[in-house]
Amino acid sequence: MKTKIKEVHDYFKNKLLLGDFKIIKTEEHTMSVLIDNEYKFTIWIGNLHIPESRKLYDGMYNFMNIKFNVKESLKLNSIIKKPVKQFRETILYNQKLKELENLKKELSINGN
């Protein structure tokens, strides 16, 4: 049984490290991906400037608990870096800008 589990574990790890997945959702600190149109994993994308911190997000359900060594974390980071930066520069930036505007309005209402 342990051999089969390792085989499945390695299969999904290789898919992640090859970038053979579909990004289904990106948020401020996590990215959810789908492998083989069925298996969902959530990757921690916070601290993008620290590539070694790339791992599966512990607080979310993952089909398997896959650990990456430093070299593998760097590889995964290189795969997701571009879409994460694109998300942050467009969607997240606009969300934060809207939050800022709402806070400014709130402050001006409460300040009068």
The first five atom37 places (N, CA, C, CB, O) and aatype in JSON, in Angstrom:
{
  "aatype": [12, 11, 16, 11, 9, 11, 6, 19, 8, 3, 18, 13, 11, 2, 11, 10, 10, 10, 7, 3, 13, 11, 9, 9, 11, 16, 6, 6, 8, 16, 12, 15, 19, 10, 9, 3, 2, 6, 18, 11, 13, 16, 9, 17, 9, 7, 2, 10, 8, 9, 14, 6, 15, 1, 11, 10, 18, 3, 7, 12, 18, 2, 13, 12, 2, 9, 11, 13, 2, 19, 11, 6, 15, 10, 11, 10, 2, 15, 9, 9, 11, 11, 14, 19, 11, 5, 13, 1, 6, 16, 9, 10, 18, 2, 5, 11, 10, 11, 6, 10, 6, 2, 10, 11, 11, 6, 10, 15, 9, 2, 7, 2],
  "atom_mask": [
    [1, 1, 1, 1, 1],
    [1, 1, 1, 1, 1],
    [1, 1, 1, 1, 1],
    [1, 1, 1, 1, 1],
    [1, 1, 1, 1, 1],
    [1, 1, 1, 1, 1],
    [1, 1, 1, 1, 1],
    [1, 1, 1, 1, 1],
    [1, 1, 1, 1, 1],
    [1, 1, 1, 1, 1],
    [1, 1, 1, 1, 1],
    [1, 1, 1, 1, 1],
    [1, 1, 1, 1, 1],
    [1, 1, 1, 1, 1],
    [1, 1, 1, 1, 1],
    [1, 1, 1, 1, 1],
    [1, 1, 1, 1, 1],
    [1, 1, 1, 1, 1],
    [1, 1, 1, 0, 1],
    [1, 1, 1, 1, 1],
    [1, 1, 1, 1, 1],
    [1, 1, 1, 1, 1],
    [1, 1, 1, 1, 1],
    [1, 1, 1, 1, 1],
    [1, 1, 1, 1, 1],
    [1, 1, 1, 1, 1],
    [1, 1, 1, 1, 1],
    [1, 1, 1, 1, 1],
    [1, 1, 1, 1, 1],
    [1, 1, 1, 1, 1],
    [1, 1, 1, 1, 1],
    [1, 1, 1, 1, 1],
    [1, 1, 1, 1, 1],
    [1, 1, 1, 1, 1],
    [1, 1, 1, 1, 1],
    [1, 1, 1, 1, 1],
    [1, 1, 1, 1, 1],
    [1, 1, 1, 1, 1],
    [1, 1, 1, 1, 1],
    [1, 1, 1, 1, 1],
    [1, 1, 1, 1, 1],
    [1, 1, 1, 1, 1],
    [1, 1, 1, 1, 1],
    [1, 1, 1, 1, 1],
    [1, 1, 1, 1, 1],
    [1, 1, 1, 0, 1],
    [1, 1, 1, 1, 1],
    [1, 1, 1, 1, 1],
    [1, 1, 1, 1, 1],
    [1, 1, 1, 1, 1],
    [1, 1, 1, 1, 1],
    [1, 1, 1, 1, 1],
    [1, 1, 1, 1, 1],
    [1, 1, 1, 1, 1],
    [1, 1, 1, 1, 1],
    [1, 1, 1, 1, 1],
    [1, 1, 1, 1, 1],
    [1, 1, 1, 1, 1],
    [1, 1, 1, 0, 1],
    [1, 1, 1, 1, 1],
    [1, 1, 1, 1, 1],
    [1, 1, 1, 1, 1],
    [1, 1, 1, 1, 1],
    [1, 1, 1, 1, 1],
    [1, 1, 1, 1, 1],
    [1, 1, 1, 1, 1],
    [1, 1, 1, 1, 1],
    [1, 1, 1, 1, 1],
    [1, 1, 1, 1, 1],
    [1, 1, 1, 1, 1],
    [1, 1, 1, 1, 1],
    [1, 1, 1, 1, 1],
    [1, 1, 1, 1, 1],
    [1, 1, 1, 1, 1],
    [1, 1, 1, 1, 1],
    [1, 1, 1, 1, 1],
    [1, 1, 1, 1, 1],
    [1, 1, 1, 1, 1],
    [1, 1, 1, 1, 1],
    [1, 1, 1, 1, 1],
    [1, 1, 1, 1, 1],
    [1, 1, 1, 1, 1],
    [1, 1, 1, 1, 1],
    [1, 1, 1, 1, 1],
    [1, 1, 1, 1, 1],
    [1, 1, 1, 1, 1],
    [1, 1, 1, 1, 1],
    [1, 1, 1, 1, 1],
    [1, 1, 1, 1, 1],
    [1, 1, 1, 1, 1],
    [1, 1, 1, 1, 1],
    [1, 1, 1, 1, 1],
    [1, 1, 1, 1, 1],
    [1, 1, 1, 1, 1],
    [1, 1, 1, 1, 1],
    [1, 1, 1, 1, 1],
    [1, 1, 1, 1, 1],
    [1, 1, 1, 1, 1],
    [1, 1, 1, 1, 1],
    [1, 1, 1, 1, 1],
    [1, 1, 1, 1, 1],
    [1, 1, 1, 1, 1],
    [1, 1, 1, 1, 1],
    [1, 1, 1, 1, 1],
    [1, 1, 1, 1, 1],
    [1, 1, 1, 1, 1],
    [1, 1, 1, 1, 1],
    [1, 1, 1, 1, 1],
    [1, 1, 1, 1, 1],
    [1, 1, 1, 1, 1],
    [1, 1, 1, 0, 1],
    [1, 1, 1, 1, 1]
  ],
  "atom_positions": [
    [[0.82, -1.19, 0.0], [0.0, 0.0, 0.0], [0.87, 1.26, 0.0], [-0.93, -0.01, 1.2], [0.57, 2.22, -0.71]],
    [[1.94, 1.27, 0.8], [2.82, 2.43, 0.87], [3.42, 2.76, -0.49], [3.93, 2.2, 1.89], [3.6, 3.93, -0.83]],
    [[3.72, 1.73, -1.26], [4.28, 1.93, -2.6], [3.27, 2.63, -3.5], [4.71, 0.58, -3.22], [3.63, 3.55, -4.23]],
    [[2.03, 2.2, -3.46], [0.97, 2.82, -4.27], [0.74, 4.27, -3.86], [-0.34, 2.02, -4.14], [0.59, 5.15, -4.71]],
    [[0.72, 4.52, -2.55], [0.51, 5.89, -2.06], [1.66, 6.78, -2.52], [0.4, 5.91, -0.5], [1.42, 7.9, -2.96]],
    [[2.89, 6.29, -2.43], [4.04, 7.08, -2.89], [3.94, 7.34, -4.39], [5.36, 6.36, -2.56], [4.27, 8.43, -4.85]],
    [[3.49, 6.35, -5.13], [3.33, 6.48, -6.58], [2.33, 7.6, -6.91], [2.86, 5.14, -7.19], [2.59, 8.43, -7.78]],
    [[1.2, 7.62, -6.22], [0.18, 8.65, -6.43], [0.71, 10.01, -5.98], [-1.12, 8.29, -5.66], [0.52, 11.02, -6.66]],
    [[1.38, 10.02, -4.85], [1.99, 11.24, -4.31], [2.95, 11.83, -5.35], [2.73, 10.94, -2.97], [2.88, 13.02, -5.66]],
    [[3.84, 11.01, -5.87], [4.82, 11.46, -6.86], [4.15, 11.94, -8.15], [5.81, 10.34, -7.17], [4.62, 12.89, -8.78]],
    [[3.06, 11.29, -8.53], [2.32, 11.69, -9.72], [1.85, 13.13, -9.61], [1.12, 10.75, -9.95], [2.07, 13.93, -10.52]],
    [[1.22, 13.48, -8.49], [0.7, 14.83, -8.31], [1.82, 15.85, -8.11], [-0.26, 14.88, -7.13], [1.74, 16.98, -8.58]],
    [[2.85, 15.44, -7.42], [4.0, 16.34, -7.22], [4.62, 16.68, -8.57], [5.06, 15.68, -6.29], [4.93, 17.85, -8.84]],
    [[4.8, 15.69, -9.42], [5.36, 15.93, -10.75], [4.46, 16.82, -11.59], [5.58, 14.61, -11.47], [4.96, 17.69, -12.31]],
    [[3.16, 16.63, -11.5], [2.22, 17.48, -12.24], [2.39, 18.94, -11.82], [0.76, 17.02, -12.01], [2.42, 19.84, -12.66]],
    [[2.49, 19.17, -10.5], [2.67, 20.53, -9.99], [3.99, 21.11, -10.46], [2.61, 20.53, -8.46], [4.04, 22.27, -10.88]],
    [[5.06, 20.33, -10.4], [6.38, 20.83, -10.77], [6.57, 21.0, -12.27], [7.43, 19.9, -10.24], [7.5, 21.69, -12.71]],
    [[5.71, 20.38, -13.05], [5.74, 20.57, -14.51], [4.79, 21.68, -14.96], [5.38, 19.27, -15.22], [4.79, 22.08, -16.12]],
    [[3.99, 22.18, -14.01], [3.0, 23.2, -14.36], [1.82, 22.62, -15.11], [0.0, 0.0, 0.0], [1.12, 23.33, -15.82]],
    [[1.61, 21.33, -14.96], [0.53, 20.63, -15.65], [-0.74, 20.69, -14.81], [0.93, 19.15, -15.94], [-1.22, 19.68, -14.29]],
    [[-1.27, 21.9, -14.7], [-2.49, 22.13, -13.93], [-3.18, 23.38, -14.47], [-2.17, 22.28, -12.42], [-2.61, 24.16, -15.22]],
    [[-4.42, 23.52, -14.06], [-5.22, 24.69, -14.46], [-5.43, 25.54, -13.21], [-6.6, 24.26, -15.1], [-5.84, 25.03, -12.16]],
    [[-5.15, 26.82, -13.32], [-5.41, 27.73, -12.21], [-6.91, 28.01, -12.18], [-4.58, 29.05, -12.34], [-7.47, 28.47, -13.17]],
    [[-7.55, 27.72, -11.05], [-8.99, 27.94, -10.97], [-9.35, 29.14, -10.11], [-9.66, 26.71, -10.42], [-10.45, 29.69, -10.24]],
    [[-8.44, 29.56, -9.23], [-8.74, 30.72, -8.4], [-7.45, 31.24, -7.79], [-9.77, 30.37, -7.29], [-6.62, 30.47, -7.3]],
    [[-7.29, 32.56, -7.84], [-6.14, 33.18, -7.2], [-6.66, 34.22, -6.24], [-5.17, 33.81, -8.24], [-7.52, 35.04, -6.58]],
    [[-6.14, 34.18, -5.03], [-6.5, 35.15, -4.0], [-5.22, 35.8, -3.5], [-7.29, 34.48, -2.83], [-4.14, 35.52, -4.01]],
    [[-5.34, 36.65, -2.51], [-4.19, 37.4, -2.05], [-3.03, 36.5, -1.59], [-4.6, 38.3, -0.92], [-1.87, 36.81, -1.85]],
    [[-3.34, 35.4, -0.91], [-2.29, 34.55, -0.36], [-2.3, 33.11, -0.86], [-2.39, 34.55, 1.11], [-1.4, 32.34, -0.51]],
    [[-3.28, 32.74, -1.65], [-3.37, 31.36, -2.12], [-3.77, 31.3, -3.59], [-4.36, 30.57, -1.27], [-4.39, 32.22, -4.13]],
    [[-3.41, 30.19, -4.2], [-3.81, 29.9, -5.57], [-4.35, 28.47, -5.59], [-2.6, 30.08, -6.59], [-3.67, 27.54, -5.15]],
    [[-5.56, 28.3, -6.08], [-6.14, 26.97, -6.2], [-5.94, 26.48, -7.63], [-7.65, 26.97, -5.82], [-6.19, 27.2, -8.59]],
    [[-5.48, 25.25, -7.73], [-5.23, 24.66, -9.05], [-5.96, 23.34, -9.16], [-3.71, 24.47, -9.29], [-6.29, 22.7, -8.15]],
    [[-6.19, 22.94, -10.38], [-6.89, 21.69, -10.66], [-6.0, 20.82, -11.54], [-8.27, 21.95, -11.34], [-5.51, 21.26, -12.58]],
    [[-5.79, 19.6, -11.1], [-4.99, 18.64, -11.86], [-5.93, 17.58, -12.43], [-3.88, 17.99, -10.97], [-6.79, 17.06, -11.73]],
    [[-5.74, 17.3, -13.69], [-6.55, 16.3, -14.41], [-8.04, 16.62, -14.33], [-6.3, 14.9, -13.83], [-8.87, 15.71, -14.33]],
    [[-8.37, 17.91, -14.28], [-9.76, 18.37, -14.22], [-10.56, 17.78, -13.06], [-10.46, 18.04, -15.52], [-11.79, 17.73, -13.11]],
    [[-9.86, 17.32, -12.02], [-10.58, 16.67, -10.93], [-10.0, 16.93, -9.53], [-10.62, 15.21, -11.18], [-10.75, 17.03, -8.56]],
    [[-8.7, 17.03, -9.43], [-8.05, 17.07, -8.12], [-7.57, 18.48, -7.8], [-6.87, 16.09, -8.07], [-6.75, 19.06, -8.51]],
    [[-8.1, 19.03, -6.72], [-7.83, 20.41, -6.34], [-6.73, 20.48, -5.29], [-9.11, 21.08, -5.82], [-6.7, 19.72, -4.33]],
    [[-5.82, 21.42, -5.51], [-4.75, 21.71, -4.56], [-4.71, 23.21, -4.35], [-3.37, 21.16, -5.06], [-5.01, 23.98, -5.27]],
    [[-4.32, 23.64, -3.17], [-4.19, 25.06, -2.88], [-2.74, 25.33, -2.52], [-5.15, 25.5, -1.73], [-2.18, 24.72, -1.6]],
    [[-2.13, 26.25, -3.25], [-0.72, 26.58, -3.08], [-0.61, 27.9, -2.34], [0.01, 26.66, -4.45], [-1.33, 28.85, -2.65]],
    [[0.28, 27.97, -1.38], [0.57, 29.22, -0.66], [1.39, 30.12, -1.58], [1.34, 28.94, 0.69], [2.46, 29.73, -2.04]],
    [[0.88, 31.32, -1.86], [1.59, 32.25, -2.75], [2.01, 33.52, -2.02], [0.72, 32.6, -3.94], [2.58, 34.43, -2.63]],
    [[1.73, 33.59, -0.72], [2.22, 34.72, 0.05], [3.74, 34.68, 0.04], [0.0, 0.0, 0.0], [4.33, 33.63, -0.23]],
    [[4.37, 35.79, 0.33], [5.83, 35.86, 0.35], [6.44, 35.42, -0.99], [6.38, 34.98, 1.48], [7.38, 34.63, -1.01]],
    [[5.9, 35.92, -2.08], [6.39, 35.54, -3.41], [7.88, 35.83, -3.55], [5.6, 36.28, -4.5], [8.58, 35.18, -4.32]],
    [[8.35, 36.82, -2.8], [9.77, 37.18, -2.85], [10.65, 36.16, -2.12], [9.97, 38.55, -2.24], [11.88, 36.27, -2.16]],
    [[10.04, 35.18, -1.47], [10.78, 34.09, -0.82], [10.36, 32.78, -1.5], [10.51, 34.06, 0.76], [9.48, 32.08, -0.99]],
    [[10.97, 32.46, -2.63], [10.55, 31.28, -3.4], [10.56, 29.98, -2.61], [11.43, 31.13, -4.59], [9.78, 29.08, -2.88]],
    [[11.46, 29.89, -1.62], [11.55, 28.67, -0.82], [10.31, 28.43, 0.03], [12.78, 28.72, 0.06], [10.12, 27.34, 0.57]],
    [[9.47, 29.45, 0.15], [8.26, 29.3, 0.96], [7.09, 28.69, 0.18], [7.85, 30.64, 1.53], [6.0, 28.51, 0.72]],
    [[7.33, 28.37, -1.08], [6.26, 27.8, -1.89], [5.93, 26.41, -1.38], [6.66, 27.75, -3.38], [6.8, 25.55, -1.29]],
    [[4.66, 26.19, -1.04], [4.2, 24.91, -0.51], [2.7, 24.84, -0.7], [4.59, 24.75, 0.99], [2.06, 25.81, -1.09]],
    [[2.15, 23.68, -0.41], [0.7, 23.57, -0.39], [0.21, 24.24, 0.88], [0.22, 22.09, -0.46], [0.85, 24.15, 1.93]],
    [[-0.91, 24.91, 0.79], [-1.44, 25.66, 1.92], [-2.01, 24.69, 2.94], [-2.52, 26.66, 1.46], [-2.94, 23.94, 2.65]],
    [[-1.46, 24.72, 4.14], [-1.85, 23.77, 5.2], [-3.27, 23.95, 5.67], [-0.92, 23.91, 6.38], [-3.91, 22.98, 6.09]],
    [[-3.8, 25.16, 5.62], [-5.13, 25.44, 6.15], [-6.26, 25.04, 5.24], [0.0, 0.0, 0.0], [-7.43, 25.15, 5.61]],
    [[-5.94, 24.58, 4.04], [-6.99, 24.22, 3.08], [-6.94, 22.72, 2.81], [-6.83, 25.01, 1.76], [-5.93, 22.06, 3.03]],
    [[-8.06, 22.21, 2.34], [-8.11, 20.81, 1.96], [-7.25, 20.61, 0.72], [-9.56, 20.36, 1.71], [-7.4, 21.32, -0.27]],
    [[-6.38, 19.65, 0.77], [-5.61, 19.22, -0.38], [-5.78, 17.72, -0.5], [-4.1, 19.61, -0.25], [-5.84, 17.01, 0.5]],
    [[-5.87, 17.26, -1.71], [-6.06, 15.84, -1.95], [-4.94, 15.02, -1.29], [-6.11, 15.55, -3.45], [-5.17, 13.93, -0.77]],
    [[-3.73, 15.56, -1.32], [-2.59, 14.92, -0.68], [-1.74, 16.0, -0.04], [-1.76, 14.08, -1.7], [-1.76, 17.16, -0.48]],
    [[-0.99, 15.64, 0.98], [-0.09, 16.58, 1.62], [1.29, 16.41, 1.0], [-0.05, 16.36, 3.16], [2.07, 15.56, 1.42]],
    [[1.58, 17.23, 0.01], [2.83, 17.12, -0.73], [3.83, 18.13, -0.2], [2.6, 17.32, -2.25], [3.52, 19.32, -0.09]],
    [[5.01, 17.67, 0.15], [6.08, 18.54, 0.63], [7.1, 18.74, -0.49], [6.76, 17.94, 1.9], [7.36, 17.84, -1.28]],
    [[7.67, 19.95, -0.55], [8.67, 20.26, -1.55], [10.0, 20.59, -0.87], [8.22, 21.43, -2.43], [10.02, 21.27, 0.16]],
    [[11.09, 20.11, -1.44], [12.39, 20.54, -0.94], [12.67, 21.94, -1.53], [13.52, 19.51, -1.32], [11.86, 22.45, -2.3]],
    [[13.79, 22.53, -1.18], [14.09, 23.9, -1.62], [14.12, 24.0, -3.15], [15.42, 24.37, -1.03], [13.55, 24.93, -3.72]],
    [[14.78, 23.07, -3.79], [14.87, 23.08, -5.27], [13.48, 22.99, -5.9], [15.77, 21.91, -5.77], [13.19, 23.7, -6.86]],
    [[12.64, 22.13, -5.37], [11.28, 21.97, -5.9], [10.44, 23.21, -5.64], [10.6, 20.74, -5.28], [9.64, 23.61, -6.49]],
    [[10.61, 23.83, -4.47], [9.89, 25.07, -4.18], [10.26, 26.16, -5.16], [10.18, 25.54, -2.75], [9.41, 26.91, -5.63]],
    [[11.55, 26.24, -5.49], [12.03, 27.23, -6.47], [11.41, 26.96, -7.84], [13.58, 27.2, -6.56], [11.02, 27.89, -8.54]],
    [[11.33, 25.7, -8.21], [10.74, 25.33, -9.49], [9.26, 25.71, -9.54], [10.91, 23.81, -9.75], [8.8, 26.32, -10.5]],
    [[8.52, 25.35, -8.5], [7.1, 25.68, -8.44], [6.9, 27.2, -8.46], [6.45, 25.07, -7.19], [5.99, 27.71, -9.11]],
    [[7.75, 27.9, -7.74], [7.67, 29.37, -7.71], [7.86, 29.94, -9.11], [8.72, 29.95, -6.74], [7.16, 30.88, -9.51]],
    [[8.81, 29.4, -9.86], [9.06, 29.91, -11.21], [7.86, 29.67, -12.13], [10.3, 29.25, -11.8], [7.62, 30.45, -13.06]],
    [[7.11, 28.63, -11.87], [5.92, 28.31, -12.68], [4.77, 29.26, -12.37], [5.48, 26.85, -12.45], [4.06, 29.7, -13.28]],
    [[4.57, 29.58, -11.1], [3.4, 30.39, -10.73], [3.69, 31.87, -10.62], [2.86, 29.9, -9.42], [2.76, 32.67, -10.48]],
    [[4.94, 32.27, -10.69], [5.32, 33.67, -10.46], [4.61, 34.63, -11.43], [6.83, 33.82, -10.61], [4.07, 35.65, -11.0]],
    [[4.61, 34.31, -12.7], [4.0, 35.22, -13.69], [2.5, 35.39, -13.46], [4.25, 34.69, -15.1], [2.03, 36.53, -13.41]],
    [[1.71, 34.31, -13.33], [0.27, 34.52, -13.1], [-0.03, 35.2, -11.76], [-0.46, 33.2, -13.17], [-1.01, 35.94, -11.65]],
    [[0.79, 34.95, -10.74], [0.58, 35.6, -9.45], [0.84, 37.1, -9.58], [1.49, 34.98, -8.35], [0.05, 37.91, -9.09]],
    [[1.92, 37.47, -10.23], [2.23, 38.89, -10.42], [1.13, 39.57, -11.24], [3.6, 39.07, -11.12], [0.73, 40.69, -10.93]],
    [[0.66, 38.9, -12.27], [-0.42, 39.45, -13.1], [-1.67, 39.67, -12.25], [-0.73, 38.5, -14.29], [-2.31, 40.71, -12.37]],
    [[-2.02, 38.7, -11.41], [-3.17, 38.85, -10.52], [-2.98, 40.03, -9.59], [-3.38, 37.57, -9.7], [-3.89, 40.85, -9.43]],
    [[-1.8, 40.13, -8.99], [-1.54, 41.21, -8.04], [-1.55, 42.58, -8.7], [-0.22, 40.98, -7.35], [-2.02, 43.55, -8.09]],
    [[-1.05, 42.68, -9.92], [-0.97, 43.96, -10.6], [-2.31, 44.41, -11.18], [0.06, 43.89, -11.69], [-2.48, 45.59, -11.49]],
    [[-3.22, 43.5, -11.34], [-4.52, 43.87, -11.92], [-5.63, 43.74, -10.89], [-4.82, 42.99, -13.15], [-6.09, 44.74, -10.34]],
    [[-6.06, 42.54, -10.64], [-7.23, 42.31, -9.8], [-7.0, 42.75, -8.35], [-7.59, 40.84, -9.82], [-7.8, 43.51, -7.81]],
    [[-5.92, 42.29, -7.73], [-5.67, 42.64, -6.32], [-5.44, 44.14, -6.16], [-4.47, 41.86, -5.78], [-5.93, 44.74, -5.2]],
    [[-4.72, 44.74, -7.08], [-4.48, 46.18, -7.04], [-5.81, 46.94, -7.06], [-3.6, 46.63, -8.21], [-6.01, 47.86, -6.27]],
    [[-6.7, 46.55, -7.96], [-8.0, 47.22, -8.07], [-8.86, 46.98, -6.82], [-8.74, 46.72, -9.31], [-9.58, 47.88, -6.38]],
    [[-8.78, 45.79, -6.25], [-9.52, 45.51, -5.01], [-9.01, 46.41, -3.87], [-9.38, 44.02, -4.61], [-9.8, 46.97, -3.11]],
    [[-7.7, 46.53, -3.77], [-7.11, 47.35, -2.7], [-7.43, 48.83, -2.92], [-5.58, 47.14, -2.64], [-7.67, 49.56, -1.96]],
    [[-7.42, 49.26, -4.16], [-7.76, 50.64, -4.48], [-9.21, 50.94, -4.1], [-7.54, 50.91, -5.99], [-9.5, 52.01, -3.56]],
    [[-10.1, 50.01, -4.37], [-11.5, 50.17, -4.0], [-11.65, 50.2, -2.47], [-12.35, 49.02, -4.6], [-12.42, 51.02, -1.95]],
    [[-10.94, 49.34, -1.77], [-10.96, 49.35, -0.3], [-10.49, 50.7, 0.23], [-10.08, 48.22, 0.27], [-11.08, 51.24, 1.17]],
    [[-9.44, 51.23, -0.36], [-8.91, 52.52, 0.06], [-9.94, 53.63, -0.14], [-7.62, 52.83, -0.7], [-10.13, 54.48, 0.73]],
    [[-10.58, 53.62, -1.29], [-11.61, 54.63, -1.56], [-12.76, 54.52, -0.56], [-12.15, 54.48, -2.99], [-13.27, 55.53, -0.07]],
    [[-13.16, 53.29, -0.26], [-14.24, 53.09, 0.72], [-13.83, 53.57, 2.11], [-14.63, 51.6, 0.78], [-14.63, 54.17, 2.82]],
    [[-12.58, 53.32, 2.48], [-12.09, 53.79, 3.77], [-12.04, 55.32, 3.82], [-10.69, 53.21, 4.06], [-12.37, 55.93, 4.84]],
    [[-11.64, 55.93, 2.72], [-11.61, 57.4, 2.66], [-13.02, 57.97, 2.83], [-10.99, 57.88, 1.32], [-13.22, 58.94, 3.56]],
    [[-13.98, 57.36, 2.17], [-15.37, 57.8, 2.29], [-15.85, 57.64, 3.73], [-16.29, 57.02, 1.34], [-16.49, 58.53, 4.29]],
    [[-15.53, 56.48, 4.31], [-15.93, 56.2, 5.69], [-15.33, 57.25, 6.64], [-15.48, 54.78, 6.1], [-16.01, 57.75, 7.53]],
    [[-14.07, 57.56, 6.44], [-13.41, 58.53, 7.29], [-14.0, 59.93, 7.13], [-11.93, 58.56, 6.99], [-14.14, 60.67, 8.11]],
    [[-14.35, 60.29, 5.9], [-14.92, 61.63, 5.69], [-16.33, 61.72, 6.27], [-14.94, 61.97, 4.2], [-16.74, 62.79, 6.74]],
    [[-17.07, 60.62, 6.24], [-18.42, 60.61, 6.82], [-18.33, 60.69, 8.33], [-19.2, 59.35, 6.39], [-19.07, 61.46, 8.96]],
    [[-17.44, 59.9, 8.92], [-17.3, 59.86, 10.37], [-16.56, 61.07, 10.92], [-16.59, 58.59, 10.78], [-16.67, 61.37, 12.11]],
    [[-15.8, 61.75, 10.08], [-15.03, 62.9, 10.52], [-15.84, 64.19, 10.59], [0.0, 0.0, 0.0], [-15.39, 65.16, 11.19]],
    [[-17.01, 64.21, 9.99], [-17.84, 65.44, 9.98], [-18.78, 65.49, 11.11], [-18.61, 65.55, 8.7], [-19.54, 66.45, 11.24]]
  ]
}
